[in-house]
């Protein structure tokens, strides 16, 4: 349970908040590259960490992410002309390049200082892994590198990248991922159904049986350079064997799916607050061993799979709050535990049903919430240290430490977690060489 003040610290990410300043020390996904497919194409609106922005791809293919309001009279630059390596305001023709520099002020006489001093707020931009990233931190000094999440290091045919809108605060989405015990309930077949009747479940029938039978996994948590790794061990059919599901958390808001065995496809995500009551979940799937097949890619893009929801053309989940996630009570009674189609949608339903910002002063935690507690302590302590004593986080500067994997494994009962990680990944924290 948190106090009201602690809950505010965790959830508020505007520019004048401790967590907002902490998030701004890290590169943030701002849009998918596919949202700006062509040079001189239409700009798009963005809201990142409560700031209203606009993004455009200039004549040379460079992306600019800038303040949505023209510094002259505040006109909306979303309606601007994207032409000849700059975005031109429709109101009086002021034009700015991707760095925010004024390149043309046609109604300002030559020699007026405006030509040298007027700037549009613009943020540094990088494209990595088919995502447009922005850095909204301090302007002075060197910039950290974009976190080297493994999906972004893959060839394009080895990965799939998308996003989905979440109508709730970022932190409860993060906590949902770290809570592996809920898999024994929310994502299961109905209690009387012995087999796997959930086609979206990213696990075979044997693994699902073990998850269902053991709702109280034994948790182990190990810190690493940019977050921590969580292991949940469950009993199998063998008395001397444990089934491990391993999840990676990396600062400030990156998570993974825990079910991947060697050779299977990995899943991960990055959460980006839009406001305090909504966020984008950038989802990615990748397979280091093979290209993703056409059928696999089609399912992710058009039907949803694992953490990826089925979405419309605007990346809004088809099954959402407005239609009660299309819950089917007959299916709930006779086929699946939730009655909602899709593992991702089941998670979204629960996370959004907690309210736009869950009131953590009213919760009752148990031992299976260990990873949730660790997440809160980790990110809140880092944000408070920055706000209270100016202690800058080290994680943004350790971009290569983000190349980490989640996954499943079978190990002898009683095997220490570090040894399980070595067996599964060849590294005691899941780092990829």
LOMAR-221643 format. One line per field, with one value per residue (C-alpha): residue number from 0; x, z, y. Coordinates in steps of 0.1 Angstrom, whole numbers. Each point is the difference from the previous one (the first is absolute). Example, Ala and Ser with C-alpha at 12.3 -4.5 7.8 and 13.67 -1.06 7.14 Angstrom:
BEGIN
n	(0; 1)
x	(123; 14)
z	(78; -7)
y	(-45; 34)
// end
This chain:
BEGIN
n	(0; 1; 2; 3; 4; 5; 6; 7; 8; 9; 10; 11; 12; 13; 14; 15; 16; 17; 18; 19; 20; 21; 22; 23; 24; 25; 26; 27; 28; 29; 30; 31; 32; 33; 34; 35; 36; 37; 38; 39; 40; 41; 42; 43; 44; 45; 46; 47; 48; 49; 50; 51; 52; 53; 54; 55; 56; 57; 58; 59; 60; 61; 62; 63; 64; 65; 66; 67; 68; 69; 70; 71; 72; 73; 74; 75; 76; 77; 78; 79; 80; 81; 82; 83; 84; 85; 86; 87; 88; 89; 90; 91; 92; 93; 94; 95; 96; 97; 98; 99; 100; 101; 102; 103; 104; 105; 106; 107; 108; 109; 110; 111; 112; 113; 114; 115; 116; 117; 118; 119; 120; 121; 122; 123; 124; 125; 126; 127; 128; 129; 130; 131; 132; 133; 134; 135; 136; 137; 138; 139; 140; 141; 142; 143; 144; 145; 146; 147; 148; 149; 150; 151; 152; 153; 154; 155; 156; 157; 158; 159; 160; 161; 162; 163; 164; 165; 166; 167; 168; 169; 170; 171; 172; 173; 174; 175; 176; 177; 178; 179; 180; 181; 182; 183; 184; 185; 186; 187; 188; 189; 190; 191; 192; 193; 194; 195; 196; 197; 198; 199; 200; 201; 202; 203; 204; 205; 206; 207; 208; 209; 210; 211; 212; 213; 214; 215; 216; 217; 218; 219; 220; 221; 222; 223; 224; 225; 226; 227; 228; 229; 230; 231; 232; 233; 234; 235; 236; 237; 238; 239; 240; 241; 242; 243; 244; 245; 246; 247; 248; 249; 250; 251; 252; 253; 254; 255; 256; 257; 258; 259; 260; 261; 262; 263; 264; 265; 266; 267; 268; 269; 270; 271; 272; 273; 274; 275; 276; 277; 278; 279; 280; 281; 282; 283; 284; 285; 286; 287; 288; 289; 290; 291; 292; 293; 294; 295; 296; 297; 298; 299; 300; 301; 302; 303; 304; 305; 306; 307; 308; 309; 310; 311; 312; 313; 314; 315; 316; 317; 318; 319; 320; 321; 322; 323; 324; 325; 326; 327; 328; 329; 330; 331; 332; 333; 334; 335; 336; 337; 338; 339; 340; 341; 342; 343; 344; 345; 346; 347; 348; 349; 350; 351; 352; 353; 354; 355; 356; 357; 358; 359; 360; 361; 362; 363; 364; 365; 366; 367; 368; 369; 370; 371; 372; 373; 374; 375; 376; 377; 378; 379; 380; 381; 382; 383; 384; 385; 386; 387; 388; 389; 390; 391; 392; 393; 394; 395; 396; 397; 398; 399; 400; 401; 402; 403; 404; 405; 406; 407; 408; 409; 410; 411; 412; 413; 414; 415; 416; 417; 418; 419; 420; 421; 422; 423; 424; 425; 426; 427; 428; 429; 430; 431; 432)
x	(0; 12; -9; -18; 32; 19; -27; 3; 38; -4; -27; 4; 23; -6; 30; -2; -1; 28; -9; -5; 35; 13; -17; 15; 35; -8; -7; -38; -18; -21; -14; 4; 22; -30; -20; 23; 5; 12; 21; -21; -31; -27; 12; -15; -12; 18; -4; 29; 3; -28; 17; -19; 24; -1; 23; 9; 25; 18; 11; 32; -17; 9; -26; -8; -20; -9; -24; -34; -4; 17; 20; -15; -37; -5; -16; -1; 29; -19; -17; 34; 15; 28; 22; 36; 16; -22; -35; -17; -27; -32; -7; 29; 24; 26; 20; 22; 23; 2; 23; -25; 21; -19; 10; -26; -19; -17; -19; 31; 22; 36; 24; -25; 14; -29; 19; 28; -19; -34; 0; -27; 5; 13; 13; 28; -13; 14; -16; 7; -19; -27; -8; 6; 16; 3; 21; -18; 27; 25; 13; 35; 27; 2; -30; -2; -6; -33; -4; 12; -30; 6; -30; 16; 32; -18; -3; -34; -14; 9; -23; -35; -7; -33; -17; -33; -19; -5; -27; 18; 32; 33; 9; -30; 8; 36; -12; -23; 30; 20; -29; 5; -23; -31; 8; -14; -34; -6; 15; -12; -28; -31; 4; -18; 19; 30; 18; 12; -30; 17; 16; 18; 19; 37; 7; -8; -25; 26; 13; -35; -9; 29; -8; -36; 9; 25; -14; 27; 34; 31; 15; 37; 11; 35; 10; 21; 14; -32; -27; -6; -9; -29; -3; -31; 4; -29; -4; -1; -11; 34; 8; 36; -7; -12; -14; 14; -16; 25; -9; 23; -7; 22; -2; -22; -29; 12; -13; -2; -21; 13; -10; 26; 20; 31; -10; -34; -8; 7; -23; 7; -14; 7; -26; -1; -23; -23; -16; -3; -31; 11; 31; 13; 12; 26; 1; 26; 5; 34; 16; 38; 0; -22; -20; -36; -23; -28; -27; 16; 4; -36; -14; 19; -10; -37; -12; 24; 21; 16; 5; -11; -37; -21; -2; -17; 18; 7; 16; -30; -9; -31; -12; 1; -17; -27; -14; 9; 28; -27; -2; -21; -16; -8; 37; 10; -22; 9; 33; 24; 5; -5; -25; 22; 18; 38; 26; 9; -36; -5; 29; -13; -34; 14; 25; -26; -27; 22; -8; 20; 24; -4; -3; 29; -9; -29; 19; 9; 32; 12; 33; -8; 2; 38; 9; -26; 15; 35; -10; -16; 30; 25; -16; -13; 34; 17; -25; 2; 38; 0; -26; 14; 38; 5; 13; -1; -9; 27; -23; -4; 38; 1; -19; 17; -13; -35; 8; -16; -23; -30; -11; -10; 21; -1; 25; 5; -20; 20; 23; 10; -14; 34; 8; -34; 9; 34; -15; -27; 20; 37; 0; -11; -24; -11; 23; 6; 36)
z	(0; -8; 15; -21; -4; -11; -25; -15; -2; -18; -25; -9; -29; -11; -4; 35; 18; 14; -21; -31; 3; 6; -32; -19; 7; -23; -37; -5; -29; -16; -31; -23; -31; -21; 12; -20; -31; -25; -2; -1; 11; 24; 35; 29; 35; 30; 38; 20; 37; -1; -26; -33; -29; -38; -20; -37; -24; -21; -36; 9; 21; 34; 27; 21; 32; 10; 21; -16; 4; -22; 21; -19; 9; 12; -31; -2; -21; -7; -28; -13; -34; 0; -28; -11; 32; 25; 15; -9; 21; -20; 20; -11; -18; 27; -8; 23; -7; 20; 26; 7; -18; -18; -37; -14; 16; -31; 19; 21; -16; -8; 28; 28; 28; -3; -28; 24; 33; -8; 6; 2; 28; -15; 14; -11; -21; -8; -20; 14; -5; -22; 29; 1; 34; 16; 28; 21; 27; 7; -31; 13; -4; -18; -6; 10; -27; -8; 22; -20; 5; -19; -24; -15; -7; -21; -38; -9; -10; 34; 19; 1; 15; 8; 28; 19; 20; 37; 18; 33; 18; -12; 34; 3; -35; 12; 32; -20; -20; 32; 17; -14; 25; -17; -30; 21; -1; -26; -30; 7; -14; 20; 32; -14; -33; 3; -32; -16; -14; -3; -35; 10; 29; -7; 15; -7; 19; 22; 13; 4; 22; 23; 1; 9; 27; 18; 6; 25; -18; 20; -9; -4; -9; -10; -7; -30; -16; -14; 21; 12; -12; 16; 1; 10; 6; -2; 6; -30; -3; 12; 37; -6; -27; 0; -29; 0; -17; -2; -5; -6; 13; -12; 10; -3; -17; -20; 5; -16; -3; 21; -19; -28; -3; -23; -36; 7; -6; 27; 10; 17; 3; 10; 17; -7; 20; -22; 31; 35; -10; -33; -16; -31; 2; -28; -6; -17; -9; -11; -8; 0; -17; -30; -20; 12; -24; -21; 20; 33; -11; -14; 33; 20; -24; -5; 28; 29; 18; 35; 13; -34; -1; -31; -9; -25; -24; 29; 22; 23; 12; -17; 33; 24; 29; -23; -9; 33; -18; -18; 30; -7; 31; -16; -9; 35; 15; -24; -18; 14; 35; -12; -29; -19; -31; -1; 27; -5; 2; 32; 15; -14; 15; 35; -1; -13; 24; 29; -10; -19; 30; 25; 36; 16; 35; 0; -12; 20; -13; 4; -4; -37; -5; 7; -35; 1; 33; -14; -31; 21; 23; -29; -21; 28; 17; -32; -7; 35; 0; -32; 14; 36; -5; -38; -3; -37; -9; -15; -19; -31; -5; 1; -33; -7; 32; -14; -23; 23; -5; 19; -3; 14; 12; 18; 28; 28; 31; 24; -27; 9; -22; -12; -11; -18; -19; -9; -13; -21; -13; 7; 22; 36; -8; -35; -18; -37; -11)
y	(0; 35; 33; 25; 21; -31; -9; 34; -3; -33; 10; 37; 7; 36; 23; 14; -34; -21; -31; 22; 14; -35; -13; 29; -14; -29; -3; -4; -16; 28; -17; -30; 6; -11; 30; 22; -21; 26; 31; 32; -20; 12; 8; -19; 11; -14; 3; -13; 4; 26; 22; 7; -5; -5; -23; 2; -16; 26; 0; -18; -27; 15; 0; 31; -1; 35; 21; -1; 38; 26; 24; 30; -1; -36; -15; -38; -13; -33; 20; 12; -5; -26; 12; 6; -13; 18; 3; 33; 15; 8; 32; 23; -24; -4; -31; -22; -29; -33; 17; 28; 26; 27; -3; 25; 29; 15; 28; 11; 27; -9; 10; -5; -22; -24; -17; -10; -4; -16; -38; -26; -25; -32; -32; -23; -29; -35; -29; -34; -32; 16; 24; 38; 8; 35; 13; 26; 4; 28; 18; 5; -26; -33; -23; -36; -26; -16; -32; -30; -22; -32; 3; 32; -19; -26; 1; 14; -34; -14; 25; 14; 34; 18; 19; 1; 26; -6; 20; 1; 10; -14; -15; -24; -13; -7; -17; -22; -14; -6; -19; -35; -17; 14; -23; -29; 16; 28; -17; -36; -21; -1; -21; -30; 0; -23; 10; 31; 18; 33; 2; 33; -15; 0; -34; -36; -20; -16; 33; 14; -29; 7; 37; -8; -25; 22; 36; 8; -1; 3; 34; 10; 35; 11; 36; 9; 31; 14; -17; -35; -35; -20; -37; -19; -37; -24; -37; -24; -36; -10; 2; 11; 26; 36; 20; 36; 31; 28; 37; 29; 35; 29; 37; 18; -19; -30; -35; -34; -31; -29; -31; -4; -32; -2; 2; 17; 37; 26; 28; 33; 35; 36; 22; 37; 23; 21; 16; -12; -19; -16; -14; -17; -36; -5; -38; -20; -36; -14; -33; -1; -35; 6; 25; 4; -19; 15; -17; 10; 36; 2; -13; 27; 28; -9; -23; 7; -26; -2; 35; 15; 9; 2; 37; 23; 24; 24; -27; -1; -35; -13; -15; 29; 18; 15; -35; -18; -17; -21; -23; -31; -13; -34; -4; 11; -27; -28; 6; 27; 14; 36; -2; 25; -9; 6; -1; 36; 11; -19; 19; 33; -6; -6; 29; 25; -13; 11; 36; 26; 2; -29; 11; -20; 12; -26; -31; -31; -15; -36; -19; -5; 37; 1; 12; 27; 13; -2; 20; 28; 2; 1; 26; 22; 1; 10; 28; 13; -1; 22; 24; 3; -1; 4; -36; -8; -35; -22; -24; 23; -1; -38; -5; -33; -15; 1; -29; -26; -29; -15; -35; -34; -28; -34; -5; -25; 9; 22; 14; 36; 27; 12; -36; -2; 32; -14; -32; 18; 30; -6; 31; 4; 29; -10; 24; -8; -1)
// end
